[in-house]
Amino acid sequence: MALVQEKYSNPAIGSEMLLSKFIKIGKDHFQIAPRNDSDPITLIKESIRFFSLDLPAEIKEIFISYNEAPLFWIFESSLLTQIEEFMKFNFKGIAYTELHKQMKENYSRWATTKLKSEREYYSTTTINFIERDVNKHNFFKMILKGIIFTYQSTYYSPTKALEMFTETFDLINTLRINEHTKAEIKYILKLYTGFLHLKENDYVSANAAFKDAIEIKSQGCTAKIYAALSEINLDNEDLATYHLREVFEYDVQRLSIALKTNNAGMFNYFFRNAFIYNVFYDKDFAKAHDSIQLILNEHRPLEGDLLEKCKENLEKIKKKKLDEYYDEEITKTFAFTEKIIPVYSRSRSTLLLAAYPEFRKKLNSIVEGIVSKVKEKFYAEVKESLASYDVVIKDNLSAEKHLLEELESFKVKSKEMLSEAIKNLQANYDSEAKILEEKIEQLPNMDRYNPRISLANNMTYNTVIAFIVFFIGGMSSYSNRVVDNASEFNSIFAQVLISGSKWGAISFLLGVLISIAMAGVIVMERFDVKSKLQRKLNYLRIEKEHTIAEIKETSQHKEKIMVENMNVSIQLHKKRAEEMKGQRTAAEKEQMAAANQKIENTTADLIKIFA
């Protein structure tokens, strides 16, 4: 851009020799030389390559050159995409859409053309479309307007430009945009503010703006480069050195990430477009050529053929013909290193040499991966060989465990069965004892063993028998006489009564004695029956205790025999498992020694490559 060079791009260096040394540093360390104005189309193509890369946020920054700063807003960046989404959501309507489209198209033409007349025309057209947009929250138009006020000679106004950038910065804080997008916009606004102050040669204000940008985005390398430039112009070379060292280390970090992720496209882009190169495209950095030389020397190894050695080592690995041990990751790493190392092996770029440890790690990862696969193969063979031991050990340990479980289960069941048997036995004996106790209790209520009932029955029979004896005795005393007349009948009747009464009384008395005797016999019989029942009850109780004791003894004996038998089986399985473990250990030791020897034979030459 022609206007940019009016105040800033032609500083007084003071010495052609100083500038020559500075240019030589760029050539010696990066094989680059000062370049003329960049082609906008080329920059746009490079930006497309950059934004097509899937990058983590900490390394996703494209360099915004002071001279080409307006081009950033026509790059197909993810930031611009998010801004467009925000605009579509918040500013709707066909009229606004057309206005926004015309604004962008005319701005793009202004930013890319180098013809003065066209620049004046498109800048004016863009301003007209911007002023037709009455929406006060459209921060995008404010950014474009501030850029035109900074970079277009016909509209150049530092005051208006600064006002636009400041108002936009404040407005962004009030809008509902995600914090990451908001921070990116604020970072870029601070860059443009710094560029505006650089254009005015106000290095103090420029430095403050770039430091604000770094506060917003700590890894922001564009801000660090121009902060370093401001510090150089303020004669603060130490601070400039600090910023430039961080920029160089950032470039190395980006190459390292590309190497770690096997991304050749990312690596090529980061190498071609390292931030540190931009230092050598600005002659004002020549003032700090000694400090820049010191930074680069710090990171440049003494040996300049390290990458060539990496290439040789890569060839040595390939010659080992160990393809059978390549897994997907090793294959990817191999393919990546074959793309990168041969291309850059002869390069003497300090940036590449500073990244040498990562190149070495990359090749080491291949070797380590192959060694790991070799070990995996031979150790798998040992494991397979020892599998037969493991099966026997496992079977015996499983059998031992099963027997232990059965033993515990048997003990529990044995106790349950003993308890159940004792319970049933007690129930049977208690039932019989209850029957005997009931019989003893019922003896007094049984007619057969009740003396009162027996006496009453016997007296009844005695009375009947006494009457019969009375009648027979009376009749027998009269049976040998004949009654001649009725007068003799009375004397005969009296004689019958007296004789019958005598024999009846004798019979009754004898019956009473017999009845009493029989009642006594019944009492004795009842006592005898009760005694027998009581003895039987006592015997039943003793028998119950003896039977329970026998059941317990029998159960304990059976349990003892079973436990002994099962313990013998358990010990046999345990002994067998221990024997097999011993045999397995011996076999493993022998086979592992053989496997390690095979591994060493296979990988020794490979490991020596990086010894």
Residue, then its C-alpha position, 0 to 999 in steps of 0.5 A: m500500500a503506497l500510503v503506508q510508506e509515507k511516514y513509517s517504512n523509510p526510517a533513518i537507519g544511520s548506517e548502510m553497514l548496519l543494514s547490511k549486517f541485519i540483512k545478512i542475519g536473515k540470509d544466514h539464519f533463514q535464507i530470506a532477504p528483504r522483499n518488496d510490497s506483497d501481492p494481495i492475491t498471494l496473501i489472500k491465498e496464504s490466508i486460505r491455506f492457514f484458515s483451512l488448518d485445524l489448529p488449537a487456539e493457542i497457535k491459531e494466529i495469522f500475522i497482520s502486517y502493518n502495511e497490509a493490515p486492511l487485507f485481514w478483513i477480507f480473509e476467510s477467517s473463522l473470526l469473520t465467519q462468526i462476525e457475519e453470523f452475529m450480523k445476520f442474527n441481529f441485523k435483519g432485512i433485505a435492505y441491510t443485507e444488500l447494504h452490507k454486501q455492497m460495503k464489503e465488496n467495495y472495501s475488498r476492492w479498495a484493499t486489493t487495488k494498487l491504483k490510486s484512482e481506484r483506491e480513491y473511488y472504492s474508499t469513497t464508495t465504501i464510506n458512503f455505504i457505511e454512512r447509509d447504515v444507521n445502525k449504531h451497534n454495527f461495529f463491523k462498519m466502524i472497524l472498516k471506517g477506522i481502517i480507511f481513516t488510517y490507510q487512505s490518504t484522502y480520508y486520513s484522520p488519526t483523530k477520527a480513526l482513533e475515535m472509531f477504534t475506541e468506540t468499537f472497543d467499548l461497544i464490543n464490551t456491551l454486545r452478546i458475543n462469546e468471550h473468545t470472539k470478543a477477545e479476538i476482536k478487541y485484540i485486533l482493534k488494539l493492533y490497528t490502534g498501535f498501527l495508527h500510532l506507528k503511522e504518527n511515529d508516536y511510539v509511546s502510544a503505539n507501545a501502550a496499544f500493543k501491550d494492551a493487545i498482549e494483555i488481551k491475548s498473551q500469545g499474540c505474536t503480531a502484537k509482540i513483534y510490533a511491541a518490540l519495534s516500538e521498544i527499539n524506537l524507544d531505545n528499550e532494546d532489552l524489552a524488545t529482545y524479550h518480545l522477539r525471543e518469545v516470538f521465535e519460541y512461538d514459531v518453534q512451538r508451532l513446528s513442534i505441534a505440527l511434528k507431533t500431529n504428523n501434519a505435513g501441511m501444517f508444518n510446511y505452512f508454519f515454516r514458510n510463514a514463521f512470525i520471526y521472518n517478518v522482523f527481517y522485512d522491516k528495516d527498523f529492526a536493524k537497530a537491534h541486530d546484535s540482540i536478534q543475532l544473540i537470540l538466534n545463536e542461543h537456539r542454533p546448535l553448533e552442528g549444522d547438519l543435524l537434519e541431514k543426520c535425521k535423514e540418514n537415520l531415517e534411511k537406516i531405519k528403512k533398511k532394517k526391513l522391519d515392516e512387519y512391526y509397523d502399526e498404524e501410528i508408526t506407518k503414519t509417522f513414517a509417511f510424515t517423516e518421509k515427506i518432511i525430513p528429505v525436503y528440509s534435510r539440507s536446510r540450514s534454517t535456525l528455525l528448523l535446527a531449533a526444532y531438531p529435538e522434536f525431529r529427533k523425538k519423532l524418529n525416536s518414536i518410530v524406533e520406540g514403536i518398532v521396539s515395542k512391537v518387537k517386544e510385544k511379538f516375542y513376549a506374546e510368544v512366551k505368554e502363549s507358551l506359558a498358557s498351558y501352565d496357566v490353564v492347569i494352575k487356573d483349574n487347580l486354583s478354581a477346584e481348590k476354591h470350589l472345594l473350599e466353598e463346598l466345605e463351607s456350604f457342607k458345614v452350614k448344611s450339616k448344622e442345619m440338618l442336625s438342628e432340624a433332626i434334633k427339632n423333629l426328635q424333640a417334637n416326637y418325644d414331646s408329643e409322646a410325653k404329652i400323651l402320657e402326662e394327659k393319661i396320668e391326669q385322666l386316671p382319676n376321671m376313668d370309671r375303671y380306676n375310680p373307687r367311688i364308682s366301683l363301690a357304688n356299683n358293687m353296693t348295687y350288685n350287693t343289694v340285689i344279691a342280698f335280696i335274692v339270698f333273702f328270698i331264696g333263704g326264706m323259701s328254703s326254710y319253708s320248702n319241707r312243710v305243708v300248710d293245712n289251713a290258713s291259720e298256719f300261713n301267718s306263722i309260716f310267712a313270719q318264719v320265711l321273713i326271719s329266715g330270709s332276713k338272716w341270710g339276706a343280712i349275712s349276704f349283704l354284710l359279705g357284699v359290703l366287705i367284698s365291695i370295700a375290698m374291691a374299692g381298695v384293689i382299684v385304688m391300688e391298681r390306679f396307683d400302680v398304673k400311674s406309677k408305670l406311666q410316670r416311669k415310662l415318662n421319665y424313661l422317655r425323657i432320658e431316652k430323648e437326651h441319649t438319642i439327641a447325644e447320639i445324633k450329635e455324635t453321628s453328625q460330628h463324626k460324618e462331618k469330621i470324615m467329610v471335612e478330612n476328605m475334602n481337606v485332602s482334596i483341597q491340599l492336593h489341588k493346592k500342592r498341584a497349583e504350587e508345583m505348576k507355579g514353580q514350573r511356570t516360573a522356571a519356564e518363564k525365566e528361561q523363555m523370557a531370557a530367550a525372548n530378550q535375546k531375540i529382541e536384542n538381536t532384532t533391535a540392537d542395530l536399530i537402537k544404536i542409530f540413536a545411541 
